[in-house]
Amino acid sequence: MRIKGLLSLAAVAALALGAPVVAQQSVAPRPPAAPPKLLVVISVDQYSADLFNEYRPYYTEGLKRLQEGVVFPKGYQSHAATETCPGHSTILTGNRPGHTGIIANSWVDQSVTRAEKIIYCSEDPEAPGATARDYVPSLMHLRVPTLGGRMKAANPAAKVVSVAGKDRAALMMGGKTLDQIWWWGSNGFVSYRGTPLTPLVTRVNEAITRRLSQDMPAMDLPEICKSHDYPVEVAPGVSIGTGRFARKAGDTRIFRASPEFDAAILALAETLIEDQKLGRGATTDLISIGLSANDYIGHTFGTEGTEMCIQQVNLDRSLGAFFARLDKSGIDYMVALTADHGGQDAAERLRANGIEDAQRLDPGLSTKTINALVAAKTGLSGELLLAEGGPGDWYANKALNAADRKKVLDAAAEVLRANAQVAVVFTHDEIAAAPEPSGPPESWSLLTEAKASFDPERSGDLLVLLKPRITPVSDASRGVVAGHGSPWDYDRRVPILFWRKGMQHFEQPMGIETVDIMPTLAAQIGLKLPAPGPGAGYDGRCRDLDAGSPSSCPAQ
Ligand SMILES: [Zn+2]
């Protein structure tokens, strides 16, 4: 028997005697490392824990590397309204949407002066010249600071940069105090109104314009995607499942819903890191990156066709290339990657693939239909209820007197509860009276999830939650075939991954929340926060990223 030199005498003796060999590896307590010089916080839009789980074995580049760090495969966007704006508002504030104030992508505000009372989460509805279509981006609705804001308050030398495919992702992760913020406009990256493009962003936009001006042939179909390649009809004459992102020159819609888009966002992030010298100063800097293509692809093509498979392969590659270039720069960086919400496949493919009870949203839950039913029941007329229709918040018209308002809300609750797709209708008072969420997010009740999304001033008079497995799109013929937003785990569960060079790997299958990311990263960079609990200003808790002892979190 040939024995390698490294095998200890004791192990040789144990082998000879047939005794079990005990591994000599020990997890020695490491001295507290210096804080990383750069935090790279990445949100992959609509990256469900289910997608992560499905593709985990096939990642070979960036997403493989992150799995060598600390892996929480079941993180939770723990609240009920699992949409992009609330989801991004949790990641770097450490607060659930009930405390960020970002209860949904949009909500009804009957105090605004314009005719359209549905306001968008990151717009200023009263800005001069603003309309609902041509809105003015703003963070006025975000009630809490982000990690970047806290870092700058502690040390103004800290640099904070935010980039994303969507304005709401860049804004909610970036926060109010930062150095640069960019998101995709209609033809290139832009910032707040009136912010001139820097020479660097101009150059990046020119490169994208050149790329956009060319036809793109269909992308290669990787070996692992071949089994996904079959059509599923989602509306008469409309099929998904076999797409490969071929596009005509100038087609920005397909560009945005393709892996090219994430590559463009990462290219901007990488050049900003270099240009702004992030990670090169005396203190830790932060860049947040919102990769939006995954969500556009999920909405346009669903989650189980060639489209999402090609996206997963390319996301892995683009992240791998991005990290490789960061490695070359020599910066000591730490990555946290998560998502703003999960997602669900299109009802037709769910049904074709063993989930026979999957359905599309009942068009009978539209605001118009429910208003008509409530009018018939109460004898009242006019716009009695304001809502976007379907699941979510419903508001009584504020012009109603107290008696009529009660009549309308009672009738609406009855009509909505009678719909076969409705799981539950909570009233404003019921949610207000519920205790603050606590305990493992995997075992919360629907009422607790609703509480996590509840803002007493902004939330509706009624909250409608649908039964599981309902695709929240009634008509799949108009370009959107699937979605998210429900209180069910396929929409709430997202991976939470932390990676830094030299980090001891571990995986923790128990649920944690995305609100835990902020205090966890604060501890990594030595940023002091008030002790957790009521009045702390954040809902999350620091998670120990040190595989052994001691803890990477401050003693509380
Ligand atoms: Zn999203």
Boltz pocket constraint, residues with backbone or C-beta under 6 A from the ligand:
constraints:
  - pocket:
      binder: B
      contacts: [[A, 45], [A, 46], [A, 83], [A, 84], [A, 85], [A, 87], [A, 295], [A, 340], [A, 341]]
      max_distance: 6.0
